[in-house]
Structures are given as structure tokens and as C-alpha cells.
Amino acid sequence: MSKPSVIVVSAEDLPLVCRGEGAENWNGHPRVFLVLNADHRTASCPYCGAVYRAEGEISAHH
């Protein structure tokens, strides 16, 4: 099994939602809101395993 790619996100991408990495709206998994880990600025989707990493300034409200 291959390691999932890391998807880089910024403040403009928040709130962070995953529908399935590379999936179209019609064939993705249920929409999942993800919370970035404060220490590592990452989140992973419990459905597809996609890994998201924040870059740049992100306010504490997200």
C-alpha cells in the first residue's frame, strides 16, 4: 500500500473539507470537515487517508 500524498492548504482553503482525493463530486466519499492538528498543522481524512498540511498564516479561529 502506498503512502498518501500530502495536500498543501492555506487559509483560503478553510474550513478544510475532504470529499476524496482526486474524486469528482458524484463519486467521492461523504463530505468530511477536518481539524488541523495545532502542533503539526496537519490533518488526515478518516475515509480515504488523504493528508493535508497547512502552510502560511492561519488564524486561531480555524
N, C-alpha and C positions, 0 to 999 in steps of 0.2 A: 504494500500500500504506500502511495507516495505522500509526501508531506504537503499539506495545503499551502498555496501561495499566500503571501501577505498582501493585503489590500490596504494601501495608504489612503487615509482620510484626513480631512481638515475640518475646521469649524463650520464651513459651508455645507458639509455633509451631515451635520447633526440636526435633528436626532438621528442616530445611527440605526438603520433598518437593513436586515438581510432578507432576501427573497430566494436565495440560492445562487451560488457563484456561477455566473455565466448563463443563468436561466432567463427565459423570457417570462413576462407576467403570467402567461397561461400555463406554464409548466414548472413553475418554481414551488418551493415548499411554502407553508404558511408564513406570513409576514411576521418577523421576529424583531422586536426592539432590543438593542444590545446596549449595555452599560460598559463604558470604558473603565478598565482597571486603573485606579489612580496612580499606582506605583509604576506600572509598566506601560500605561497608555495604550493598552491592547484589549481586545475583546474577541471571543470566538463564538461562532454560531453553534448552538446545540444540535441543530438539524443536519447541516452539511459540513461543519467543521471549518468553514472559512474563517480566516484570521484577519482581523482589522487592526491597524496601528495608526494612531493619531500623530500627525506632525504639525508643528506650528503652534500658535497660541490658541488655547481653548479655555473659555471661562469656566469657573467652578460650577456654574449652573447646569452644565451638561453632564 
